[in-house]
Amino acid sequence: MNNELKIILHEYSYKCADGCCDNYGTITYVNGVDLPFHDQDADNILKQVLEYLGYDVTIEHSWDIR
């Protein structure tokens, strides 16, 4: 079984006319569907893709600090 996925990570950055503010993020598309979280957080991007595909997702972090 080969279900092909097309994932597009579209990064954007906009400045207001007077240059005092920035708006930026990443829009994630899966097979043409715009997913709801438009940010650059890898956790959100990964989680929303997997949830869109029907998975129950928990993401945990671990660190090796020496």
MODELLER restraints for C-alpha pairs under 7 A, 6 or more apart:
rsr = mdl.restraints
at = mdl.atoms
rsr.add(forms.Gaussian(group=physical.xy_distance, feature=features.Distance(at['CA:5:A'], at['CA:30:A']), mean=6.78, stdev=0.5))
rsr.add(forms.Gaussian(group=physical.xy_distance, feature=features.Distance(at['CA:5:A'], at['CA:31:A']), mean=6.11, stdev=0.5))
rsr.add(forms.Gaussian(group=physical.xy_distance, feature=features.Distance(at['CA:6:A'], at['CA:30:A']), mean=5.71, stdev=0.5))
rsr.add(forms.Gaussian(group=physical.xy_distance, feature=features.Distance(at['CA:6:A'], at['CA:31:A']), mean=4.99, stdev=0.5))
rsr.add(forms.Gaussian(group=physical.xy_distance, feature=features.Distance(at['CA:7:A'], at['CA:29:A']), mean=5.55, stdev=0.5))
rsr.add(forms.Gaussian(group=physical.xy_distance, feature=features.Distance(at['CA:7:A'], at['CA:30:A']), mean=4.64, stdev=0.5))
rsr.add(forms.Gaussian(group=physical.xy_distance, feature=features.Distance(at['CA:7:A'], at['CA:31:A']), mean=6.40, stdev=0.5))
rsr.add(forms.Gaussian(group=physical.xy_distance, feature=features.Distance(at['CA:8:A'], at['CA:28:A']), mean=5.79, stdev=0.5))
rsr.add(forms.Gaussian(group=physical.xy_distance, feature=features.Distance(at['CA:8:A'], at['CA:29:A']), mean=5.04, stdev=0.5))
rsr.add(forms.Gaussian(group=physical.xy_distance, feature=features.Distance(at['CA:8:A'], at['CA:30:A']), mean=6.64, stdev=0.5))
rsr.add(forms.Gaussian(group=physical.xy_distance, feature=features.Distance(at['CA:9:A'], at['CA:26:A']), mean=6.13, stdev=0.5))
rsr.add(forms.Gaussian(group=physical.xy_distance, feature=features.Distance(at['CA:9:A'], at['CA:27:A']), mean=5.80, stdev=0.5))
rsr.add(forms.Gaussian(group=physical.xy_distance, feature=features.Distance(at['CA:9:A'], at['CA:28:A']), mean=4.81, stdev=0.5))
rsr.add(forms.Gaussian(group=physical.xy_distance, feature=features.Distance(at['CA:9:A'], at['CA:29:A']), mean=6.59, stdev=0.5))
rsr.add(forms.Gaussian(group=physical.xy_distance, feature=features.Distance(at['CA:10:A'], at['CA:26:A']), mean=5.35, stdev=0.5))
rsr.add(forms.Gaussian(group=physical.xy_distance, feature=features.Distance(at['CA:10:A'], at['CA:27:A']), mean=5.01, stdev=0.5))
rsr.add(forms.Gaussian(group=physical.xy_distance, feature=features.Distance(at['CA:10:A'], at['CA:28:A']), mean=6.38, stdev=0.5))
rsr.add(forms.Gaussian(group=physical.xy_distance, feature=features.Distance(at['CA:11:A'], at['CA:25:A']), mean=5.76, stdev=0.5))
rsr.add(forms.Gaussian(group=physical.xy_distance, feature=features.Distance(at['CA:11:A'], at['CA:26:A']), mean=4.22, stdev=0.5))
rsr.add(forms.Gaussian(group=physical.xy_distance, feature=features.Distance(at['CA:11:A'], at['CA:27:A']), mean=6.28, stdev=0.5))
rsr.add(forms.Gaussian(group=physical.xy_distance, feature=features.Distance(at['CA:12:A'], at['CA:24:A']), mean=5.35, stdev=0.5))
rsr.add(forms.Gaussian(group=physical.xy_distance, feature=features.Distance(at['CA:12:A'], at['CA:25:A']), mean=5.62, stdev=0.5))
rsr.add(forms.Gaussian(group=physical.xy_distance, feature=features.Distance(at['CA:12:A'], at['CA:26:A']), mean=6.21, stdev=0.5))
rsr.add(forms.Gaussian(group=physical.xy_distance, feature=features.Distance(at['CA:13:A'], at['CA:22:A']), mean=6.98, stdev=0.5))
rsr.add(forms.Gaussian(group=physical.xy_distance, feature=features.Distance(at['CA:13:A'], at['CA:23:A']), mean=5.65, stdev=0.5))
rsr.add(forms.Gaussian(group=physical.xy_distance, feature=features.Distance(at['CA:13:A'], at['CA:24:A']), mean=4.17, stdev=0.5))
rsr.add(forms.Gaussian(group=physical.xy_distance, feature=features.Distance(at['CA:13:A'], at['CA:25:A']), mean=6.78, stdev=0.5))
rsr.add(forms.Gaussian(group=physical.xy_distance, feature=features.Distance(at['CA:14:A'], at['CA:22:A']), mean=5.77, stdev=0.5))
rsr.add(forms.Gaussian(group=physical.xy_distance, feature=features.Distance(at['CA:14:A'], at['CA:23:A']), mean=5.15, stdev=0.5))
rsr.add(forms.Gaussian(group=physical.xy_distance, feature=features.Distance(at['CA:14:A'], at['CA:24:A']), mean=6.27, stdev=0.5))
rsr.add(forms.Gaussian(group=physical.xy_distance, feature=features.Distance(at['CA:15:A'], at['CA:21:A']), mean=5.80, stdev=0.5))
rsr.add(forms.Gaussian(group=physical.xy_distance, feature=features.Distance(at['CA:15:A'], at['CA:22:A']), mean=4.67, stdev=0.5))
rsr.add(forms.Gaussian(group=physical.xy_distance, feature=features.Distance(at['CA:15:A'], at['CA:23:A']), mean=6.40, stdev=0.5))
rsr.add(forms.Gaussian(group=physical.xy_distance, feature=features.Distance(at['CA:16:A'], at['CA:22:A']), mean=6.70, stdev=0.5))
rsr.add(forms.Gaussian(group=physical.xy_distance, feature=features.Distance(at['CA:25:A'], at['CA:38:A']), mean=5.60, stdev=0.5))
rsr.add(forms.Gaussian(group=physical.xy_distance, feature=features.Distance(at['CA:25:A'], at['CA:39:A']), mean=4.18, stdev=0.5))
rsr.add(forms.Gaussian(group=physical.xy_distance, feature=features.Distance(at['CA:25:A'], at['CA:40:A']), mean=5.22, stdev=0.5))
rsr.add(forms.Gaussian(group=physical.xy_distance, feature=features.Distance(at['CA:26:A'], at['CA:38:A']), mean=5.16, stdev=0.5))
rsr.add(forms.Gaussian(group=physical.xy_distance, feature=features.Distance(at['CA:26:A'], at['CA:39:A']), mean=4.92, stdev=0.5))
rsr.add(forms.Gaussian(group=physical.xy_distance, feature=features.Distance(at['CA:26:A'], at['CA:40:A']), mean=5.29, stdev=0.5))
rsr.add(forms.Gaussian(group=physical.xy_distance, feature=features.Distance(at['CA:27:A'], at['CA:38:A']), mean=4.77, stdev=0.5))
rsr.add(forms.Gaussian(group=physical.xy_distance, feature=features.Distance(at['CA:27:A'], at['CA:39:A']), mean=6.91, stdev=0.5))
rsr.add(forms.Gaussian(group=physical.xy_distance, feature=features.Distance(at['CA:28:A'], at['CA:34:A']), mean=6.03, stdev=0.5))
rsr.add(forms.Gaussian(group=physical.xy_distance, feature=features.Distance(at['CA:28:A'], at['CA:35:A']), mean=5.61, stdev=0.5))
rsr.add(forms.Gaussian(group=physical.xy_distance, feature=features.Distance(at['CA:28:A'], at['CA:45:A']), mean=6.89, stdev=0.5))
rsr.add(forms.Gaussian(group=physical.xy_distance, feature=features.Distance(at['CA:29:A'], at['CA:35:A']), mean=5.91, stdev=0.5))
rsr.add(forms.Gaussian(group=physical.xy_distance, feature=features.Distance(at['CA:37:A'], at['CA:44:A']), mean=6.95, stdev=0.5))
rsr.add(forms.Gaussian(group=physical.xy_distance, feature=features.Distance(at['CA:47:A'], at['CA:57:A']), mean=6.32, stdev=0.5))
rsr.add(forms.Gaussian(group=physical.xy_distance, feature=features.Distance(at['CA:51:A'], at['CA:57:A']), mean=6.62, stdev=0.5))
